[in-house]
Amino acid sequence: MTVPLPTAETRWRCTLCGNLTRFDVTRSSKVVEYVHLDLAGEPDIEERKVVSETIESVRCRWCNALDQVELVDRPGAGS
């Protein structure tokens, strides 16, 4: 089950317990990063560009339900 990311008008909600705020998200990302190493060899990521990203699963932190999350309207999103 693929769950889309929330937008400015929507948010996630667990269909089993009603949770709106706590989720464990497993995602796969393909990124391009500009890594700057200092003289000691310590890396610092100065730029990061996400090429693609896929949400694999969303688990509710309250009831531990896997892939029971839906998108619902945010309060006042249409105003």
C-alpha positions in Angstrom: 0.0 0.0 0.0 1.5 3.3 -1.0 0.7 6.3 1.1 1.2 9.8 -0.4 3.1 12.4 1.5 0.9 15.0 3.3 0.6 18.4 1.6 -0.3 21.9 2.9 -4.0 20.9 2.6 -3.8 17.3 4.0 -2.3 15.3 6.8 -2.0 11.7 7.8 -4.5 9.9 10.1 -4.5 6.3 11.3 -7.8 4.6 10.3 -7.7 2.3 13.4 -7.0 4.6 16.3 -7.4 8.2 14.9 -3.7 9.2 15.6 -2.8 12.4 13.7 0.7 13.1 15.1 3.1 10.1 15.5 4.2 7.8 12.7 7.2 5.6 11.8 7.9 6.1 8.1 10.1 3.8 6.1 11.3 5.3 2.9 13.8 4.8 0.1 15.6 7.8 -1.3 18.0 8.4 -4.1 20.0 11.5 -3.4 23.0 13.5 -4.8 25.1 15.1 -2.1 28.0 17.5 -2.1 30.3 16.3 0.6 33.0 18.6 1.9 35.8 16.9 3.9 37.8 19.0 6.4 41.6 18.5 6.7 41.0 15.8 9.4 38.8 13.9 7.0 35.5 14.7 8.8 32.6 14.9 6.2 30.1 17.7 6.1 27.1 17.5 3.7 26.8 21.0 2.3 24.2 20.3 -0.4 21.6 17.5 -0.8 19.3 17.0 -3.7 16.6 14.3 -3.6 16.4 12.7 -7.0 13.6 10.3 -6.1 11.8 9.1 -2.9 9.4 6.3 -2.2 7.5 5.7 1.0 7.6 2.0 1.6 5.4 1.9 4.7 3.8 4.0 7.4 3.3 2.6 10.9 1.2 4.2 13.6 3.2 4.9 16.7 0.1 4.7 19.0 -1.5 1.4 17.9 1.4 -0.1 15.9 -0.9 -0.6 12.8 1.0 -1.0 9.6 -0.2 0.6 6.4 -3.5 1.8 8.0 -2.9 5.5 7.3 -5.0 7.7 5.1 -4.8 11.4 4.0 -7.4 13.7 5.5 -8.0 17.4 5.1 -6.2 19.7 7.6 -8.5 21.9 9.7 -9.1 25.2 7.9 -7.2 24.0 4.7 -9.9 25.4 2.4 -10.2 28.8 4.1 
